[in-house]
Amino acid sequence: MLKLEGVDAKYDSFKALDDVSLEIDAGELVVLLGANGAGKTTLFNTISGLMKPAAGRITIDGKDVTGRKPSALVQAGVVQCPEGRKLFPGMSVLKNLRLGGYVHRRDRAGMNRTLEHILAMFPILEEKKDQPAGSLSGGQQQMVAVGRALMGRPKLLMLDEPSLGLAPLVVKQVFETVKSINAEGTTVLLAEQNAYAALKIANRAYVIENGKLVMQGDRDEMLGNEAVRKAYIGA
């Protein structure tokens, strides 16, 4: 579904991504592991069109989308849920969710069906739909962020550190939700520092360091890899 071939990305003269090649099949849940500053967010921004690659090729379903605008990539089914949620805190939960479906605004009936599905997935948001998003707890705000991304009806959902700053019980709920989203057929690319929890629900994983992919493998290989355990799991 998603394929990157030799992708570079730069901030002025600094090379943030260096010859990155990866492939994700439709229906997979793939984890991207890496420390702060390793290049995870830059990779996401490059895939979603927020950054133009300096070199390389990106294809979605076999179609070259290298350098296309973010709006075109959303149309193609690529939706990013950013680190830090990036909600509009003074707007209601409902309005934040509806903004995620802007690309489908002419399909009002379809948008309403998607919204109903999301509110059924997150019942607390149904209760709080008229409240300002900024008044919700961190975990509830993350639900809004994920729900807003799902309003775009993604084929590929990219989640950037969805567990960041959340309590352990809420983290467990977040990963259960990610697993259920993937089980419904959405391909997921998940960037996470909580390696153990992410790998437990993943099919495969890549490790990025200093803008380069240095390791890849299936879930069990990565969970059993001593270097991965020392660097990202702490055991």
C-alpha positions in Angstrom: 0.0 0.0 0.0 2.7 2.5 1.1 6.2 2.3 -0.3 9.2 4.7 0.2 12.3 4.3 -1.9 15.5 6.1 -1.0 13.7 9.1 0.6 15.8 12.0 2.0 14.4 15.1 3.8 16.3 18.2 4.8 15.9 21.2 7.1 18.2 23.6 5.2 21.5 21.8 5.1 20.6 19.3 7.8 19.6 15.9 6.5 16.7 14.7 8.7 15.9 11.6 6.7 18.7 9.7 4.9 17.9 7.1 2.2 14.7 5.8 3.9 13.1 2.8 2.2 10.1 1.0 3.7 7.0 -0.8 2.7 3.6 -1.3 4.4 1.0 -3.7 3.1 -2.7 -3.0 3.2 -4.2 -4.0 6.6 -0.9 -4.1 8.5 -0.2 -2.4 11.8 3.4 -1.3 11.6 5.3 0.5 14.5 8.1 3.0 14.0 10.4 3.0 17.0 13.0 5.7 17.7 14.1 8.2 20.3 13.2 11.9 20.3 14.8 13.6 17.3 15.4 10.3 15.5 13.2 11.4 12.6 9.8 9.8 13.3 7.8 13.0 12.9 9.8 14.2 9.9 9.1 10.8 8.2 5.4 11.2 8.9 5.3 14.8 7.7 7.1 13.7 4.5 4.6 10.9 3.8 1.7 13.2 4.5 3.0 16.0 2.2 3.8 18.6 4.9 7.5 18.3 3.9 8.7 17.7 0.4 11.4 15.0 0.1 14.8 16.1 -1.1 15.2 12.8 -2.9 13.5 9.5 -3.4 10.0 8.3 -4.3 6.8 7.7 -2.3 3.9 5.6 -3.7 0.4 4.9 -2.4 -1.4 1.9 -3.9 1.2 1.9 -6.7 0.7 5.6 -7.6 3.5 8.1 -7.3 2.5 10.8 -4.7 6.0 12.3 -4.2 5.8 16.0 -3.4 2.0 16.2 -3.6 0.1 18.6 -1.4 -1.3 17.4 1.9 -4.9 17.9 0.7 -4.3 15.6 -2.2 -2.8 13.0 0.1 -5.8 13.2 2.4 -8.0 12.6 -0.7 -5.8 9.6 -1.5 -6.6 8.2 2.0 -3.4 9.2 4.0 -4.4 10.9 7.3 -2.0 11.9 10.1 -2.9 12.2 13.8 -0.1 14.5 15.0 1.9 14.4 18.2 0.4 16.7 20.9 -3.1 16.3 19.4 -3.2 19.8 17.9 -6.9 20.4 18.7 -8.8 23.7 18.6 -9.3 24.0 22.3 -12.0 26.7 22.2 -14.1 24.8 19.7 -16.5 22.1 20.7 -15.6 18.4 20.5 -18.2 18.0 17.7 -16.7 20.8 15.6 -13.2 19.5 16.0 -14.4 16.1 14.8 -16.3 17.5 11.8 -13.2 19.4 10.7 -11.4 16.1 10.2 -14.0 15.2 7.6 -13.7 18.5 5.6 -12.4 16.6 2.5 -15.8 14.7 2.5 -17.9 17.8 3.2 -20.1 17.3 0.1 -21.0 13.8 1.3 -23.1 15.0 4.3 -24.8 11.6 4.8 -21.5 9.8 4.7 -19.9 12.2 7.2 -22.8 11.7 9.6 -22.4 7.9 9.4 -18.7 8.2 10.1 -19.4 10.6 13.0 -21.9 8.2 14.5 -19.4 5.3 14.3 -16.7 7.4 16.0 -19.0 8.5 18.8 -20.0 4.9 19.3 -16.3 4.0 19.5 -15.7 6.8 22.1 -18.9 7.0 24.1 -17.5 9.7 26.4 -17.2 12.0 23.4 -20.9 11.7 22.8 -21.5 12.9 26.3 -19.1 15.8 25.9 -19.7 16.7 22.2 -20.8 20.2 23.0 -18.0 21.0 25.4 -14.8 22.9 24.4 -12.2 20.3 23.4 -9.7 22.1 25.7 -11.8 21.3 28.8 -11.4 17.6 28.4 -8.8 15.4 30.1 -5.6 14.4 28.2 -6.9 11.0 27.4 -10.3 12.4 26.1 -8.5 14.9 24.0 -6.5 12.1 22.4 -9.8 10.4 21.6 -10.9 13.5 19.9 -7.6 13.7 17.9 -7.9 10.1 16.8 -11.6 10.5 16.0 -10.9 13.7 14.0 -8.3 11.7 11.9 -10.9 8.9 11.4 -13.4 11.4 10.0 -11.1 11.6 7.0 -11.9 7.9 6.3 -8.2 7.0 6.0 -6.8 4.0 4.2 -3.5 4.7 6.0 -3.7 6.2 9.5 -0.5 7.6 10.9 -0.4 8.0 14.6 2.4 10.1 16.1 3.1 9.3 19.7 -0.6 8.8 20.7 0.3 7.7 24.3 2.5 10.7 25.1 1.8 12.2 28.5 -1.1 9.9 29.3 -1.7 7.8 32.5 -0.9 4.1 32.2 -4.6 3.1 32.2 -5.4 5.5 29.5 -2.4 4.3 27.5 -3.8 0.8 27.6 -7.2 2.1 26.3 -5.4 4.0 23.5 -3.6 0.9 22.3 -6.8 -1.2 22.5 -8.5 1.5 20.3 -5.6 1.4 17.8 -5.8 -2.3 17.6 -9.6 -2.2 17.0 -9.2 0.5 14.3 -6.7 -1.8 12.5 -9.0 -4.8 12.9 -11.7 -2.9 11.1 -9.4 -2.7 8.0 -7.5 0.5 8.4 -3.7 0.3 7.7 -1.8 1.9 10.7 1.6 3.3 10.9 2.3 4.0 14.6 5.3 6.1 15.9 5.8 5.3 19.6 8.4 5.5 22.4 6.3 3.0 24.4 7.9 0.2 22.5 6.6 -2.8 24.5 2.9 -1.7 24.3 3.2 -0.8 20.6 5.0 -4.0 19.6 2.4 -6.2 21.4 -0.3 -5.0 18.9 1.9 -4.7 15.8 2.6 -7.0 12.9 6.0 -5.5 12.2 8.4 -2.7 13.2 11.1 -0.5 11.9 13.7 1.3 14.1 14.9 4.8 13.0 18.1 6.4 14.4 19.5 9.7 13.2 17.2 9.7 10.2 18.1 6.2 9.0 16.2 3.0 9.3 18.6 0.7 11.1 16.5 -2.4 11.8 13.2 -4.1 10.9 11.5 -7.3 11.8 8.2 -8.8 12.8 6.7 -8.4 16.3 8.3 -11.4 17.9 11.7 -10.7 16.4 11.7 -7.2 17.7 10.4 -8.1 21.1 13.2 -10.7 21.4 16.0 -8.5 20.0 18.4 -7.6 22.8 19.4 -4.3 21.3 15.7 -3.3 20.9 15.0 -4.3 24.4 17.9 -2.4 25.9 17.2 0.8 23.8 13.5 1.0 23.8 12.0 -1.5 26.4 14.4 -1.1 29.2 15.0 -4.8 29.8 
